[in-house]
């Protein structure tokens, strides 16, 4: 049955891929974005689809519409962007959650919150399980994002307990793929852009810190499965790729795949930068029958192709 679905942040990296996927599955999609980090060009190819609607709107302001499902993705998600205006970032997470929960409550829609592995902070538990409460510095430079998302999760749980709003919470781990912002400061896009331009590749710290990289298609499969999962299963649920790589391994792999002459140079580690990040995805396997399929090399090749086309 065709559903009408609202995607906030729908012109962003993840949001634009999600809009495309939902349309391909035969739904009607309303995409909301204020273009702070989202870009119209990410969804321009969808505009001739009669079931796609694009609205410029900031989620910190109320929005009224009738839909069946709401994916709340609106929020800058890379350190450069979310630290650029920390107040705006917190407002987007908190007011955005309040406005979308209020909407879901009124129209009895199911609403999914895109949360993040950042709620675990610099984790003292490895790999991270959903029961872990995290280790976040509430007054650090990254707190505008981490605490904003933690607060959004708390709001979702309270609307669920108090007003019986139908909610789902997904904790997204490092995701990469085509349509990433070329200067968003995330390692995958940074390394690829530097390698393609033949510039030195900048590693913060000694490069031994680890990340787990999930290709965008895998992540969205998990997200849609969570949205349509059984009643009563709320989450939060980790969705990410548990294969762990050091930052140095990633840099060398990018150099190899781009045939670049770039050299590695090291810079001091930014504050509150987590040393390890790896999801425990047992819950996603059990509840959603989901696990990632795309391996790093295959995903990187597709991402490099995209960056070659825009640089």
C-alpha positions, 0 to 999 in steps of 0.5 A, a space after each residue: 500500500 502506498 504510504 505518504 512519508 515525510 523526511 526531514 533533512 531530506 536533501 542531505 546526504 542520507 536523506 536524499 538517498 532515503 527519499 529515492 529509496 522510498 519513492 522506488 518502493 512506491 511511496 509518496 515522499 515529502 522532503 523537508 530541508 532548510 539547506 543548511 547542509 542539505 543541497 537541492 542538487 541532491 534531490 533535483 533528479 527526483 523533482 520530476 516524480 509526481 509523488 515527490 514534493 520538496 519544501 524549504 522549511 526549518 524543523 525548529 518551527 512547527 510544521 503541519 501535514 498529514 502523513 503515515 510515517 515521519 523520518 526525522 533526519 534533520 541535523 548537521 552531522 559532521 563536526 565542521 558543520 555542527 560546531 559552526 553554529 552549536 546553538 543552532 545544532 542543539 535547537 535542530 535536534 531538540 526543537 526538531 524532535 519536539 515538533 516532529 513528535 507533536 506532529 506524530 501525536 496529532 496525526 497518529 503517525 509513526 516517527 523514527 529518530 535518526 540518532 547517532 553513535 555519538 551518544 556513546 561519546 568516547 566509549 569505555 565499553 567496546 564494541 558499543 551495545 545499546 544498553 551502554 549509557 555512554 561517556 560524553 563531555 556535556 560541555 565540550 565542543 562536540 556536545 552541541 551534537 552529542 547532547 542534542 541527540 541524547 536529548 532527542 532520544 529522551 524526548 522520543 521515549 517520553 512522548 512514547 511513555 506518556 502519550 503513546 506516540 509510535 516511535 523508533 530510534 536508530 543509532 547510526 554509525 559512520 556512514 559514507 557514500 555518494 553525495 557526501 559533502 566534499 568539505 564536511 570534514 569527515 574522514 572518508 570524504 576528506 581522504 578521497 578529496 585530498 587523494 584525488 587532488 594529490 594533496 597530503 592526506 591529513 591524519 589526526 593523532 597517530 592514525 591508530 584510532 578506529 572507526 567502522 564504516 557503513 555504506 549508505 545503501 546498507 544503512 538505509 536498508 536497516 533504517 527502513 526495516 526499523 521503521 516497519 518493524 513490529 509494534 512495540 519494538 522501539 529501539 534504540 538499535 545500532 545500525 552500522 558496520 562492525 568491521 573495524 579499521 584504523 584511520 591509517 588503514 583507511 587512508 592507505 586504502 583510499 590512496 591505493 584505490 585512487 592511484 594517488 601520489 599523496 603522502 600521509 601527514 599527522 596533525 594533533 587529535 581534536 578534543 573529545 575525538 573518540 579513540 574507538 568506535 564499533 557497533 555491536 549489531 546483535 539487536 539489529 540482526 535479531 529484530 530486523 534480520 539486518 546486517 551490512 552487505 557492502 564491504 569497505 573496498 566496494 563502497 569506497 570505489 563507488 564513493 570515489 567515482 562520485 567524488 571524481 564526477 564532482 571535483 
